[in-house]
Amino acid sequence: MEQDIKDRLRHETENALARGVFGSPFILIDGEPFWGTDRFDDIERLYA
């Protein structure tokens, strides 16, 4: 099972990098990237 976890982590990391993720928290909504907790208010205003 440990190898399954490593494979999943590798897959998800590669997927995130391909989408331009570079930090946490990083949120993609309709292709729009938001990075950092200071963007939560922006997300709420735009998508509420």
MDAnalysis code that builds the backbone (N, CA, C; Angstrom):
import MDAnalysis as mda
import numpy as np

u = mda.Universe.empty(144, n_residues=48, atom_resindex=np.repeat(np.arange(48), 3), trajectory=True)
u.add_TopologyAttr("name", ["N", "CA", "C"] * 48)
u.add_TopologyAttr("resid", np.arange(1, 49))
u.add_TopologyAttr("resname", ["MET", "GLU", "GLN", "ASP", "ILE", "LYS", "ASP", "ARG", "LEU", "ARG", "HIS", "GLU", "THR", "GLU", "ASN", "ALA", "LEU", "ALA", "ARG", "GLY", "VAL", "PHE", "GLY", "SER", "PRO", "PHE", "ILE", "LEU", "ILE", "ASP", "GLY", "GLU", "PRO", "PHE", "TRP", "GLY", "THR", "ASP", "ARG", "PHE", "ASP", "ASP", "ILE", "GLU", "ARG", "LEU", "TYR", "ALA"])
u.atoms.positions = np.array([
    [0.819, -1.193, 0.000],
    [0.000, 0.000, 0.000],
    [0.863, 1.257, 0.000],
    [2.002, 1.215, 0.626],
    [2.845, 2.402, 0.684],
    [3.205, 2.908, -0.715],
    [3.465, 1.998, -1.646],
    [3.796, 2.414, -3.006],
    [2.608, 3.096, -3.667],
    [1.389, 2.648, -3.393],
    [0.194, 3.296, -3.925],
    [0.123, 4.749, -3.481],
    [0.441, 4.998, -2.237],
    [0.410, 6.359, -1.701],
    [1.472, 7.220, -2.380],
    [2.656, 6.686, -2.543],
    [3.726, 7.421, -3.217],
    [3.354, 7.735, -4.661],
    [2.764, 6.763, -5.345],
    [2.347, 6.968, -6.734],
    [1.277, 8.049, -6.826],
    [0.331, 8.024, -5.904],
    [-0.732, 9.034, -5.901],
    [-0.160, 10.421, -5.633],
    [0.747, 10.524, -4.677],
    [1.385, 11.801, -4.373],
    [2.144, 12.326, -5.585],
    [2.884, 11.462, -6.240],
    [3.633, 11.862, -7.435],
    [2.679, 12.351, -8.523],
    [1.602, 11.617, -8.753],
    [0.619, 11.996, -9.768],
    [-0.007, 13.356, -9.450],
    [-0.449, 13.538, -8.224],
    [-1.102, 14.793, -7.839],
    [-0.130, 15.972, -7.887],
    [1.117, 15.739, -7.512],
    [2.124, 16.796, -7.572],
    [2.392, 17.203, -9.011],
    [2.545, 16.238, -9.893],
    [2.760, 16.541, -11.309],
    [1.569, 17.281, -11.894],
    [0.365, 16.874, -11.527],
    [-0.846, 17.541, -11.992],
    [-0.885, 18.991, -11.506],
    [-0.561, 19.209, -10.248],
    [-0.561, 20.564, -9.695],
    [0.467, 21.442, -10.402],
    [1.661, 20.932, -10.612],
    [2.695, 21.711, -11.289],
    [2.287, 22.048, -12.719],
    [1.648, 21.119, -13.402],
    [1.186, 21.362, -14.767],
    [0.138, 22.471, -14.816],
    [-0.600, 22.653, -13.727],
    [-1.620, 23.702, -13.661],
    [-1.072, 25.028, -13.137],
    [0.197, 25.054, -12.796],
    [0.809, 26.291, -12.345],
    [0.766, 26.530, -10.847],
    [0.403, 25.514, -10.094],
    [0.357, 25.648, -8.638],
    [1.781, 25.815, -8.118],
    [1.967, 26.786, -7.222],
    [3.306, 27.027, -6.690],
    [3.331, 27.251, -5.191],
    [2.203, 27.196, -4.526],
    [2.165, 27.408, -3.087],
    [0.856, 26.921, -2.514],
    [0.685, 27.163, -1.244],
    [-0.520, 26.700, -0.570],
    [-0.986, 27.757, 0.420],
    [-2.263, 28.033, 0.482],
    [-3.313, 27.423, -0.331],
    [-3.350, 28.038, -1.729],
    [-3.596, 27.221, -2.706],
    [-3.719, 27.623, -4.105],
    [-5.034, 27.059, -4.603],
    [-5.902, 27.935, -5.078],
    [-7.245, 27.519, -5.474],
    [-7.470, 27.930, -6.926],
    [-7.951, 27.009, -7.737],
    [-8.355, 27.306, -9.108],
    [-9.869, 27.235, -9.180],
    [-10.489, 28.332, -9.616],
    [-11.937, 28.360, -9.798],
    [-12.194, 28.839, -11.216],
    [-12.802, 27.997, -12.021],
    [-13.058, 28.314, -13.427],
    [-11.792, 28.792, -14.134],
    [-10.663, 28.166, -13.812],
    [-9.398, 28.518, -14.429],
    [-8.722, 29.743, -13.844],
    [-9.357, 30.410, -12.914],
    [-8.806, 31.609, -12.274],
    [-8.008, 31.195, -11.039],
    [-6.711, 31.521, -11.000],
    [-5.903, 31.118, -9.850],
    [-5.983, 32.121, -8.701],
    [-6.041, 31.601, -7.502],
    [-5.989, 32.409, -6.286],
    [-4.970, 31.756, -5.369],
    [-4.041, 32.566, -4.851],
    [-3.002, 32.032, -3.987],
    [-2.956, 32.820, -2.688],
    [-3.033, 32.117, -1.579],
    [-2.907, 32.720, -0.262],
    [-4.238, 32.944, 0.423],
    [-4.191, 32.929, 1.735],
    [-5.422, 33.116, 2.514],
    [-5.966, 34.529, 2.379],
    [-5.129, 35.478, 2.002],
    [-5.615, 36.845, 1.831],
    [-6.516, 36.984, 0.611],
    [-6.616, 35.964, -0.216],
    [-7.484, 35.993, -1.407],
    [-8.873, 35.413, -1.144],
    [-9.098, 34.861, 0.032],
    [-10.399, 34.269, 0.326],
    [-11.523, 35.292, 0.209],
    [-11.294, 36.522, 0.652],
    [-12.321, 37.558, 0.524],
    [-12.609, 37.865, -0.941],
    [-11.568, 37.892, -1.778],
    [-11.760, 38.112, -3.215],
    [-12.608, 37.001, -3.822],
    [-12.308, 35.777, -3.449],
    [-13.069, 34.632, -3.957],
    [-14.532, 34.762, -3.556],
    [-14.763, 35.107, -2.317],
    [-16.143, 35.246, -1.842],
    [-16.878, 36.339, -2.611],
    [-16.229, 37.477, -2.828],
    [-16.877, 38.575, -3.564],
    [-17.173, 38.182, -5.006],
    [-16.241, 37.522, -5.652],
    [-16.400, 37.196, -7.064],
    [-17.373, 36.056, -7.331],
    [-17.454, 35.104, -6.406],
    [-18.202, 33.887, -6.687],
    [-19.370, 33.636, -5.753],
    [-19.722, 34.613, -4.934],
    [-20.861, 34.424, -4.019],
    [-22.170, 34.607, -4.761],
])
